[in-house]
Amino acid sequence: MVQLLFTVSRKPDGSFPPELRRSPASRCGPVLQLDEVALPIVLAHLVGSDGAGTYAHVKKAADFLVDFVDPETGRHAPFTPQERWENQSGYSPNTIAAEIAGLVCAADLARRHGDHASARRWLRVADRWEAHVKKWTADHQRSTEHEPVLLRLTKNGSRTPG
């Protein structure tokens, strides 16, 4: 499955369509969900698919994640053009968690392949996103005794409209 994802489904820019299609002609339109870019990296790591060919694909996907800028809004990842419920763009704690996991897994694979610069870069970004996830997605007005409530999605990285 990992090789199918990376060799058939992955787009040249490192992203993945939200649906696995064997034929490029049958792929859906320009929809992009950043958790769908991150999760193949996690899958490769979990099943131990760590050869040089797989790592080349992982590197392309991880670089796509950290370099992503939404063309419509100008917002950088972890903002996603579409979240997993396929109806909104914004900052989703679910998507951000997948992106962080993907970058951490990619960093581990990078270290195994001697690509320490990429590993450091991806971990720095993952750490920064983890440090900000509550800022981007929490509703502190509806917090519990110990933790704020995470919203399914915020449009602009804060509870306020925008």
mmCIF file of the C-alpha atoms, coordinates in Angstrom:
data_MODEL
# 
_entry.id   MODEL 
# 
loop_
_atom_site.group_PDB 
_atom_site.id 
_atom_site.type_symbol 
_atom_site.label_atom_id 
_atom_site.label_alt_id 
_atom_site.label_comp_id 
_atom_site.label_asym_id 
_atom_site.label_entity_id 
_atom_site.label_seq_id 
_atom_site.pdbx_PDB_ins_code 
_atom_site.Cartn_x 
_atom_site.Cartn_y 
_atom_site.Cartn_z 
_atom_site.occupancy 
_atom_site.B_iso_or_equiv 
_atom_site.pdbx_formal_charge 
_atom_site.auth_seq_id 
_atom_site.auth_comp_id 
_atom_site.auth_asym_id 
_atom_site.auth_atom_id 
_atom_site.pdbx_PDB_model_num 
ATOM 1   C CA . MET A 1 1   ? 0.000   0.000  0.000   1.00 0.00 ? 1   MET A CA 1 
ATOM 2   C CA . VAL A 1 2   ? 2.829   2.418  0.820   1.00 0.00 ? 2   VAL A CA 1 
ATOM 3   C CA . GLN A 1 3   ? 4.415   1.973  -2.596  1.00 0.00 ? 3   GLN A CA 1 
ATOM 4   C CA . LEU A 1 4   ? 1.026   2.350  -4.291  1.00 0.00 ? 4   LEU A CA 1 
ATOM 5   C CA . LEU A 1 5   ? 0.421   5.621  -2.460  1.00 0.00 ? 5   LEU A CA 1 
ATOM 6   C CA . PHE A 1 6   ? 3.840   7.027  -3.260  1.00 0.00 ? 6   PHE A CA 1 
ATOM 7   C CA . THR A 1 7   ? 4.225   5.815  -6.841  1.00 0.00 ? 7   THR A CA 1 
ATOM 8   C CA . VAL A 1 8   ? 0.663   6.011  -8.181  1.00 0.00 ? 8   VAL A CA 1 
ATOM 9   C CA . SER A 1 9   ? -1.218  8.498  -6.055  1.00 0.00 ? 9   SER A CA 1 
ATOM 10  C CA . ARG A 1 10  ? 1.392   11.098 -5.034  1.00 0.00 ? 10  ARG A CA 1 
ATOM 11  C CA . LYS A 1 11  ? 1.401   14.200 -7.209  1.00 0.00 ? 11  LYS A CA 1 
ATOM 12  C CA . PRO A 1 12  ? 4.701   15.587 -8.537  1.00 0.00 ? 12  PRO A CA 1 
ATOM 13  C CA . ASP A 1 13  ? 4.632   18.444 -5.991  1.00 0.00 ? 13  ASP A CA 1 
ATOM 14  C CA . GLY A 1 14  ? 4.609   15.956 -3.079  1.00 0.00 ? 14  GLY A CA 1 
ATOM 15  C CA . SER A 1 15  ? 0.904   16.270 -2.211  1.00 0.00 ? 15  SER A CA 1 
ATOM 16  C CA . PHE A 1 16  ? -1.759  13.601 -2.428  1.00 0.00 ? 16  PHE A CA 1 
ATOM 17  C CA . PRO A 1 17  ? -5.316  13.748 -3.699  1.00 0.00 ? 17  PRO A CA 1 
ATOM 18  C CA . PRO A 1 18  ? -7.978  12.971 -1.081  1.00 0.00 ? 18  PRO A CA 1 
ATOM 19  C CA . GLU A 1 19  ? -8.934  9.809  -2.970  1.00 0.00 ? 19  GLU A CA 1 
ATOM 20  C CA . LEU A 1 20  ? -6.666  7.032  -4.228  1.00 0.00 ? 20  LEU A CA 1 
ATOM 21  C CA . ARG A 1 21  ? -7.140  6.630  -7.956  1.00 0.00 ? 21  ARG A CA 1 
ATOM 22  C CA . ARG A 1 22  ? -5.044  4.420  -10.182 1.00 0.00 ? 22  ARG A CA 1 
ATOM 23  C CA . SER A 1 23  ? -5.587  6.650  -13.197 1.00 0.00 ? 23  SER A CA 1 
ATOM 24  C CA . PRO A 1 24  ? -4.716  10.351 -13.157 1.00 0.00 ? 24  PRO A CA 1 
ATOM 25  C CA . ALA A 1 25  ? -7.735  10.947 -15.414 1.00 0.00 ? 25  ALA A CA 1 
ATOM 26  C CA . SER A 1 26  ? -10.068 9.670  -12.692 1.00 0.00 ? 26  SER A CA 1 
ATOM 27  C CA . ARG A 1 27  ? -8.652  11.887 -9.928  1.00 0.00 ? 27  ARG A CA 1 
ATOM 28  C CA . CYS A 1 28  ? -10.870 14.459 -8.301  1.00 0.00 ? 28  CYS A CA 1 
ATOM 29  C CA . GLY A 1 29  ? -10.296 18.165 -8.852  1.00 0.00 ? 29  GLY A CA 1 
ATOM 30  C CA . PRO A 1 30  ? -7.889  20.527 -7.099  1.00 0.00 ? 30  PRO A CA 1 
ATOM 31  C CA . VAL A 1 31  ? -8.998  19.542 -3.596  1.00 0.00 ? 31  VAL A CA 1 
ATOM 32  C CA . LEU A 1 32  ? -6.193  19.456 -1.031  1.00 0.00 ? 32  LEU A CA 1 
ATOM 33  C CA . GLN A 1 33  ? -6.346  18.123 2.513   1.00 0.00 ? 33  GLN A CA 1 
ATOM 34  C CA . LEU A 1 34  ? -3.014  18.386 4.315   1.00 0.00 ? 34  LEU A CA 1 
ATOM 35  C CA . ASP A 1 35  ? -3.736  15.423 6.592   1.00 0.00 ? 35  ASP A CA 1 
ATOM 36  C CA . GLU A 1 36  ? -3.874  13.380 3.378   1.00 0.00 ? 36  GLU A CA 1 
ATOM 37  C CA . VAL A 1 37  ? -0.315  14.509 2.642   1.00 0.00 ? 37  VAL A CA 1 
ATOM 38  C CA . ALA A 1 38  ? 0.949   13.683 6.137   1.00 0.00 ? 38  ALA A CA 1 
ATOM 39  C CA . LEU A 1 39  ? -0.667  10.306 6.751   1.00 0.00 ? 39  LEU A CA 1 
ATOM 40  C CA . PRO A 1 40  ? 1.169   8.352  4.000   1.00 0.00 ? 40  PRO A CA 1 
ATOM 41  C CA . ILE A 1 41  ? 4.402   9.431  5.725   1.00 0.00 ? 41  ILE A CA 1 
ATOM 42  C CA . VAL A 1 42  ? 3.080   8.048  9.014   1.00 0.00 ? 42  VAL A CA 1 
ATOM 43  C CA . LEU A 1 43  ? 2.012   4.820  7.288   1.00 0.00 ? 43  LEU A CA 1 
ATOM 44  C CA . ALA A 1 44  ? 5.456   4.342  5.731   1.00 0.00 ? 44  ALA A CA 1 
ATOM 45  C CA . HIS A 1 45  ? 7.061   4.833  9.139   1.00 0.00 ? 45  HIS A CA 1 
ATOM 46  C CA . LEU A 1 46  ? 4.631   2.515  10.938  1.00 0.00 ? 46  LEU A CA 1 
ATOM 47  C CA . VAL A 1 47  ? 5.083   -0.386 8.530   1.00 0.00 ? 47  VAL A CA 1 
ATOM 48  C CA . GLY A 1 48  ? 8.848   0.043  8.348   1.00 0.00 ? 48  GLY A CA 1 
ATOM 49  C CA . SER A 1 49  ? 8.974   1.036  4.699   1.00 0.00 ? 49  SER A CA 1 
ATOM 50  C CA . ASP A 1 50  ? 12.175  3.016  4.917   1.00 0.00 ? 50  ASP A CA 1 
ATOM 51  C CA . GLY A 1 51  ? 14.189  2.291  1.790   1.00 0.00 ? 51  GLY A CA 1 
ATOM 52  C CA . ALA A 1 52  ? 15.845  5.023  -0.238  1.00 0.00 ? 52  ALA A CA 1 
ATOM 53  C CA . GLY A 1 53  ? 13.000  5.101  -2.768  1.00 0.00 ? 53  GLY A CA 1 
ATOM 54  C CA . THR A 1 54  ? 10.387  5.514  -0.063  1.00 0.00 ? 54  THR A CA 1 
ATOM 55  C CA . TYR A 1 55  ? 12.467  8.156  1.679   1.00 0.00 ? 55  TYR A CA 1 
ATOM 56  C CA . ALA A 1 56  ? 12.650  10.204 -1.539  1.00 0.00 ? 56  ALA A CA 1 
ATOM 57  C CA . HIS A 1 57  ? 8.836   10.263 -1.603  1.00 0.00 ? 57  HIS A CA 1 
ATOM 58  C CA . VAL A 1 58  ? 8.620   11.026 2.130   1.00 0.00 ? 58  VAL A CA 1 
ATOM 59  C CA . LYS A 1 59  ? 11.030  13.937 1.715   1.00 0.00 ? 59  LYS A CA 1 
ATOM 60  C CA . LYS A 1 60  ? 8.952   15.378 -1.122  1.00 0.00 ? 60  LYS A CA 1 
ATOM 61  C CA . ALA A 1 61  ? 5.741   15.117 0.952   1.00 0.00 ? 61  ALA A CA 1 
ATOM 62  C CA . ALA A 1 62  ? 7.309   16.526 4.138   1.00 0.00 ? 62  ALA A CA 1 
ATOM 63  C CA . ASP A 1 63  ? 8.820   19.452 2.249   1.00 0.00 ? 63  ASP A CA 1 
ATOM 64  C CA . PHE A 1 64  ? 5.422   20.095 0.661   1.00 0.00 ? 64  PHE A CA 1 
ATOM 65  C CA . LEU A 1 65  ? 3.856   20.283 4.139   1.00 0.00 ? 65  LEU A CA 1 
ATOM 66  C CA . VAL A 1 66  ? 6.347   22.730 5.621   1.00 0.00 ? 66  VAL A CA 1 
ATOM 67  C CA . ASP A 1 67  ? 6.462   24.920 2.509   1.00 0.00 ? 67  ASP A CA 1 
ATOM 68  C CA . PHE A 1 68  ? 2.719   24.972 1.790   1.00 0.00 ? 68  PHE A CA 1 
ATOM 69  C CA . VAL A 1 69  ? 1.026   28.339 1.282   1.00 0.00 ? 69  VAL A CA 1 
ATOM 70  C CA . ASP A 1 70  ? -2.652  28.347 0.369   1.00 0.00 ? 70  ASP A CA 1 
ATOM 71  C CA . PRO A 1 71  ? -2.993  30.180 -2.952  1.00 0.00 ? 71  PRO A CA 1 
ATOM 72  C CA . GLU A 1 72  ? -6.445  31.540 -2.094  1.00 0.00 ? 72  GLU A CA 1 
ATOM 73  C CA . THR A 1 73  ? -5.740  32.938 1.391   1.00 0.00 ? 73  THR A CA 1 
ATOM 74  C CA . GLY A 1 74  ? -1.961  33.261 1.545   1.00 0.00 ? 74  GLY A CA 1 
ATOM 75  C CA . ARG A 1 75  ? -2.026  31.309 4.835   1.00 0.00 ? 75  ARG A CA 1 
ATOM 76  C CA . HIS A 1 76  ? 0.817   28.902 5.551   1.00 0.00 ? 76  HIS A CA 1 
ATOM 77  C CA . ALA A 1 77  ? 0.471   25.339 6.793   1.00 0.00 ? 77  ALA A CA 1 
ATOM 78  C CA . PRO A 1 78  ? -0.771  24.035 9.118   1.00 0.00 ? 78  PRO A CA 1 
ATOM 79  C CA . PHE A 1 79  ? -3.740  25.885 7.576   1.00 0.00 ? 79  PHE A CA 1 
ATOM 80  C CA . THR A 1 80  ? -5.457  23.387 5.286   1.00 0.00 ? 80  THR A CA 1 
ATOM 81  C CA . PRO A 1 81  ? -7.538  24.231 2.207   1.00 0.00 ? 81  PRO A CA 1 
ATOM 82  C CA . GLN A 1 82  ? -9.939  21.465 3.182   1.00 0.00 ? 82  GLN A CA 1 
ATOM 83  C CA . GLU A 1 83  ? -10.254 19.531 6.431   1.00 0.00 ? 83  GLU A CA 1 
ATOM 84  C CA . ARG A 1 84  ? -11.242 15.899 6.833   1.00 0.00 ? 84  ARG A CA 1 
ATOM 85  C CA . TRP A 1 85  ? -14.985 16.591 6.778   1.00 0.00 ? 85  TRP A CA 1 
ATOM 86  C CA . GLU A 1 86  ? -14.400 17.984 3.297   1.00 0.00 ? 86  GLU A CA 1 
ATOM 87  C CA . ASN A 1 87  ? -16.387 21.156 3.672   1.00 0.00 ? 87  ASN A CA 1 
ATOM 88  C CA . GLN A 1 88  ? -14.161 23.884 5.126   1.00 0.00 ? 88  GLN A CA 1 
ATOM 89  C CA . SER A 1 89  ? -10.715 25.371 5.108   1.00 0.00 ? 89  SER A CA 1 
ATOM 90  C CA . GLY A 1 90  ? -8.884  26.523 8.205   1.00 0.00 ? 90  GLY A CA 1 
ATOM 91  C CA . TYR A 1 91  ? -6.987  25.325 11.241  1.00 0.00 ? 91  TYR A CA 1 
ATOM 92  C CA . SER A 1 92  ? -8.184  21.897 12.348  1.00 0.00 ? 92  SER A CA 1 
ATOM 93  C CA . PRO A 1 93  ? -6.664  20.214 15.419  1.00 0.00 ? 93  PRO A CA 1 
ATOM 94  C CA . ASN A 1 94  ? -7.154  16.864 13.684  1.00 0.00 ? 94  ASN A CA 1 
ATOM 95  C CA . THR A 1 95  ? -5.269  17.982 10.589  1.00 0.00 ? 95  THR A CA 1 
ATOM 96  C CA . ILE A 1 96  ? -2.555  19.705 12.611  1.00 0.00 ? 96  ILE A CA 1 
ATOM 97  C CA . ALA A 1 97  ? -2.032  16.510 14.659  1.00 0.00 ? 97  ALA A CA 1 
ATOM 98  C CA . ALA A 1 98  ? -1.666  14.493 11.442  1.00 0.00 ? 98  ALA A CA 1 
ATOM 99  C CA . GLU A 1 99  ? 0.770   17.061 10.033  1.00 0.00 ? 99  GLU A CA 1 
ATOM 100 C CA . ILE A 1 100 ? 2.886   17.002 13.188  1.00 0.00 ? 100 ILE A CA 1 
ATOM 101 C CA . ALA A 1 101 ? 2.922   13.188 13.220  1.00 0.00 ? 101 ALA A CA 1 
ATOM 102 C CA . GLY A 1 102 ? 3.931   13.147 9.562   1.00 0.00 ? 102 GLY A CA 1 
ATOM 103 C CA . LEU A 1 103 ? 6.813   15.542 10.156  1.00 0.00 ? 103 LEU A CA 1 
ATOM 104 C CA . VAL A 1 104 ? 8.059   13.633 13.206  1.00 0.00 ? 104 VAL A CA 1 
ATOM 105 C CA . CYS A 1 105 ? 7.964   10.356 11.269  1.00 0.00 ? 105 CYS A CA 1 
ATOM 106 C CA . ALA A 1 106 ? 9.678   12.007 8.287   1.00 0.00 ? 106 ALA A CA 1 
ATOM 107 C CA . ALA A 1 107 ? 12.401  13.334 10.592  1.00 0.00 ? 107 ALA A CA 1 
ATOM 108 C CA . ASP A 1 108 ? 13.070  9.842  11.929  1.00 0.00 ? 108 ASP A CA 1 
ATOM 109 C CA . LEU A 1 109 ? 13.383  8.500  8.381   1.00 0.00 ? 109 LEU A CA 1 
ATOM 110 C CA . ALA A 1 110 ? 15.629  11.446 7.446   1.00 0.00 ? 110 ALA A CA 1 
ATOM 111 C CA . ARG A 1 111 ? 18.009  10.646 10.320  1.00 0.00 ? 111 ARG A CA 1 
ATOM 112 C CA . ARG A 1 112 ? 18.202  7.024  9.165   1.00 0.00 ? 112 ARG A CA 1 
ATOM 113 C CA . HIS A 1 113 ? 19.190  8.273  5.710   1.00 0.00 ? 113 HIS A CA 1 
ATOM 114 C CA . GLY A 1 114 ? 21.754  10.743 7.009   1.00 0.00 ? 114 GLY A CA 1 
ATOM 115 C CA . ASP A 1 115 ? 19.647  13.772 6.060   1.00 0.00 ? 115 ASP A CA 1 
ATOM 116 C CA . HIS A 1 116 ? 20.101  15.550 9.369   1.00 0.00 ? 116 HIS A CA 1 
ATOM 117 C CA . ALA A 1 117 ? 19.314  19.022 7.994   1.00 0.00 ? 117 ALA A CA 1 
ATOM 118 C CA . SER A 1 118 ? 15.844  17.924 6.867   1.00 0.00 ? 118 SER A CA 1 
ATOM 119 C CA . ALA A 1 119 ? 15.270  16.101 10.154  1.00 0.00 ? 119 ALA A CA 1 
ATOM 120 C CA . ARG A 1 120 ? 16.084  19.264 12.141  1.00 0.00 ? 120 ARG A CA 1 
ATOM 121 C CA . ARG A 1 121 ? 13.935  21.443 9.895   1.00 0.00 ? 121 ARG A CA 1 
ATOM 122 C CA . TRP A 1 122 ? 10.890  19.167 10.108  1.00 0.00 ? 122 TRP A CA 1 
ATOM 123 C CA . LEU A 1 123 ? 11.181  18.768 13.872  1.00 0.00 ? 123 LEU A CA 1 
ATOM 124 C CA . ARG A 1 124 ? 11.480  22.550 14.351  1.00 0.00 ? 124 ARG A CA 1 
ATOM 125 C CA . VAL A 1 125 ? 8.287   23.064 12.355  1.00 0.00 ? 125 VAL A CA 1 
ATOM 126 C CA . ALA A 1 126 ? 6.492   20.220 14.169  1.00 0.00 ? 126 ALA A CA 1 
ATOM 127 C CA . ASP A 1 127 ? 7.501   21.698 17.531  1.00 0.00 ? 127 ASP A CA 1 
ATOM 128 C CA . ARG A 1 128 ? 6.319   25.167 16.501  1.00 0.00 ? 128 ARG A CA 1 
ATOM 129 C CA . TRP A 1 129 ? 2.957   23.837 15.317  1.00 0.00 ? 129 TRP A CA 1 
ATOM 130 C CA . GLU A 1 130 ? 2.524   21.774 18.488  1.00 0.00 ? 130 GLU A CA 1 
ATOM 131 C CA . ALA A 1 131 ? 3.283   24.841 20.605  1.00 0.00 ? 131 ALA A CA 1 
ATOM 132 C CA . HIS A 1 132 ? 0.604   26.857 18.774  1.00 0.00 ? 132 HIS A CA 1 
ATOM 133 C CA . VAL A 1 133 ? -2.190  24.318 18.236  1.00 0.00 ? 133 VAL A CA 1 
ATOM 134 C CA . LYS A 1 134 ? -4.207  25.523 21.232  1.00 0.00 ? 134 LYS A CA 1 
ATOM 135 C CA . LYS A 1 135 ? -3.750  29.148 20.205  1.00 0.00 ? 135 LYS A CA 1 
ATOM 136 C CA . TRP A 1 136 ? -5.050  28.320 16.723  1.00 0.00 ? 136 TRP A CA 1 
ATOM 137 C CA . THR A 1 137 ? -7.909  25.989 17.670  1.00 0.00 ? 137 THR A CA 1 
ATOM 138 C CA . ALA A 1 138 ? -8.983  26.440 21.304  1.00 0.00 ? 138 ALA A CA 1 
ATOM 139 C CA . ASP A 1 139 ? -12.042 28.150 22.684  1.00 0.00 ? 139 ASP A CA 1 
ATOM 140 C CA . HIS A 1 140 ? -10.797 29.381 26.063  1.00 0.00 ? 140 HIS A CA 1 
ATOM 141 C CA . GLN A 1 141 ? -14.222 30.758 26.947  1.00 0.00 ? 141 GLN A CA 1 
ATOM 142 C CA . ARG A 1 142 ? -15.647 27.229 26.950  1.00 0.00 ? 142 ARG A CA 1 
ATOM 143 C CA . SER A 1 143 ? -12.736 25.606 28.742  1.00 0.00 ? 143 SER A CA 1 
ATOM 144 C CA . THR A 1 144 ? -12.990 22.810 31.221  1.00 0.00 ? 144 THR A CA 1 
ATOM 145 C CA . GLU A 1 145 ? -11.329 23.008 34.612  1.00 0.00 ? 145 GLU A CA 1 
ATOM 146 C CA . HIS A 1 146 ? -7.905  22.123 33.202  1.00 0.00 ? 146 HIS A CA 1 
ATOM 147 C CA . GLU A 1 147 ? -7.985  22.501 29.422  1.00 0.00 ? 147 GLU A CA 1 
ATOM 148 C CA . PRO A 1 148 ? -9.600  24.690 26.792  1.00 0.00 ? 148 PRO A CA 1 
ATOM 149 C CA . VAL A 1 149 ? -12.094 23.121 24.406  1.00 0.00 ? 149 VAL A CA 1 
ATOM 150 C CA . LEU A 1 150 ? -10.595 22.484 20.976  1.00 0.00 ? 150 LEU A CA 1 
ATOM 151 C CA . LEU A 1 151 ? -12.842 23.568 18.145  1.00 0.00 ? 151 LEU A CA 1 
ATOM 152 C CA . ARG A 1 152 ? -13.274 21.357 15.097  1.00 0.00 ? 152 ARG A CA 1 
ATOM 153 C CA . LEU A 1 153 ? -11.975 24.194 12.938  1.00 0.00 ? 153 LEU A CA 1 
ATOM 154 C CA . THR A 1 154 ? -11.104 27.863 13.072  1.00 0.00 ? 154 THR A CA 1 
ATOM 155 C CA . LYS A 1 155 ? -11.014 29.879 9.888   1.00 0.00 ? 155 LYS A CA 1 
ATOM 156 C CA . ASN A 1 156 ? -8.158  32.222 10.746  1.00 0.00 ? 156 ASN A CA 1 
ATOM 157 C CA . GLY A 1 157 ? -6.261  30.554 13.579  1.00 0.00 ? 157 GLY A CA 1 
ATOM 158 C CA . SER A 1 158 ? -8.264  32.169 16.351  1.00 0.00 ? 158 SER A CA 1 
ATOM 159 C CA . ARG A 1 159 ? -11.717 31.941 17.846  1.00 0.00 ? 159 ARG A CA 1 
ATOM 160 C CA . THR A 1 160 ? -12.571 35.361 16.467  1.00 0.00 ? 160 THR A CA 1 
ATOM 161 C CA . PRO A 1 161 ? -14.216 35.633 13.029  1.00 0.00 ? 161 PRO A CA 1 
ATOM 162 C CA . GLY A 1 162 ? -12.046 36.446 10.112  1.00 0.00 ? 162 GLY A CA 1 
# 
